Amino acid sequence: MNVPSLCAVFSILLLVACSSDDNEPSNRQSAGVDTSPNEVQTGSRAFGGFPVPEPLPVDEGIWLAGDLHVHTNYSTDASNRPMAEVISIAKNNGLNFLAVSDHDNHVDGDLAGNTWSDPGYKSDDELLVLYGAEWTTGKGHANTFSATPYDHQAMYAVRDGLSSEVERVVKSLGLHFSANHPASGDAWGYGYDVVRSIEVWQSSVWFLNMNAQTIWDDQIRTGRRMTGRGGSDSHHGYIRSFPTRIDPNNFQPFVNAIGTPTTWVRARNRDAESVVEALNAGRVTISATPQSPRLVLTASSGADGVFDVGMGDNLVLKEDRPVRFKIALENIEIQSSFYRIEVIRDGSALTTLNILPGQTSVIFTDQPGANTMTYYRVTMQGVSTPLLDSPGSFIPSLPMVSISNPVYVNYKD
């Protein structure tokens, strides 16, 4: 079977596996959360009403690799996936952090008594485990990310509610709220003002995410500094013991494993708080697998050639002059591949560049204009590096290898 045919088969199976039939109407409870209109919190418009994140110099921090959308056997639509096995796979695949995002409606919102109370659900020196869930409603799905436990029953109480109700609870709990697969199965039906990020690369099958890219660009053009992140939405289990039920997810260990794709964050420290902070700030890039090259986009704020503005940062440009940008390939030991780089400015292709074997960076120049709101992001196409235990993992992602988050110019907080 040729590659397009394989991708088509994987896409159908993933839509069956990841599109949930779990959107039954809810019996919404109060949960003690005041949703009166006069308590809307105010903050930075660019960051969806939340405070502006603290900056981090581009030469500081540590890159951490993670998967922000994974299910265990607490999600009834997942295969034979005990928590300990999920944690083991994530470590084996080279991840540094993980968000276990079980469907909240499968446990009536009681994450604290199910997923979070599992003995294996804990951080250690190898893997940081975030608190969260997949908020599963009839108007779309979203993941919640938190460094510490929170009252998820408050979120569950407003499922299928108004966007204003949801926004109020999200802000009261201090969550990072992220829209899942916004343009595919269970498409996002709420306003994007309630979320801080969008799942722009869901599952290993790249071409299912084209419309999500468009939504992301649309939001950024309105002035939002919206983070784009990935998530495998993996429901599978490595079948190591029997009995196990046979279902459409059983193929996933071979092509849609944990970490396909991988979300990289440039964290201030190696802790869960720093992972969430980096997501808030947009210090994020995505690669097809943990072993694939990651794109790092920076810009020079002055004429000295120092690239001191990173992804998620905003360059204030008051004069009409050229700006230099650097695209670097990291997470590689020997660069022996050919890659095609596309530079996207304000949602449209600006230019295409080639990365040749032995080359690990390329520089381009553009003139955004004085006091003009503009953004730049880049994508890289080629052949990604497969996971050792999932040799087919590079096929569905073809041709995408990596996606950067934007560098902003003249955005207003």
Sequence and secondary structure as in RCSB ss.txt:
>XXXX:A:sequence
MNVPSLCAVFSILLLVACSSDDNEPSNRQSAGVDTSPNEVQTGSRAFGGFPVPEPLPVDEGIWLAGDLHVHTNYS
TDASNRPMAEVISIAKNNGLNFLAVSDHDNHVDGDLAGNTWSDPGYKSDDELLVLYGAEWTTGKGHANTFSATPY
DHQAMYAVRDGLSSEVERVVKSLGLHFSANHPASGDAWGYGYDVVRSIEVWQSSVWFLNMNAQTIWDDQIRTGRR
MTGRGGSDSHHGYIRSFPTRIDPNNFQPFVNAIGTPTTWVRARNRDAESVVEALNAGRVTISATPQSPRLVLTAS
SGADGVFDVGMGDNLVLKEDRPVRFKIALENIEIQSSFYRIEVIRDGSALTTLNILPGQTSVIFTDQPGANTMTY
YRVTMQGVSTPLLDSPGSFIPSLPMVSISNPVYVNYKD
>XXXX:A:secstr
  HHHHHHHHHHHHHHHHS S         TT    GGG     TTTTTS       TTSSEEEEEEEEE  TTS
TTS S  HHHHHHHHHHTT SEEEE  BGGGGTT  TTTGGGSTT    SS EEEEEEEEEETTEEEEEEESS  
 HHHHHHTTTS HHHHHHHHHHHT EEEE STTSTT   S GGG SEEEEEESS GGGGHHHHHHHHHHHHTT  
 EEEEE  B      SS     GGGGHHHHS TTSSEEEEEESSSSHHHHHHHHHHT EEEESSTTS EEEEEEE
SSTT  EEE TT EE   S   EEEEEEEES SS    EEEEEEETTEEEEEEEE TT  EEEEEE   TT  EE
EEEEEES    BTTBTTTHHHHTTEEEEE  EEES   
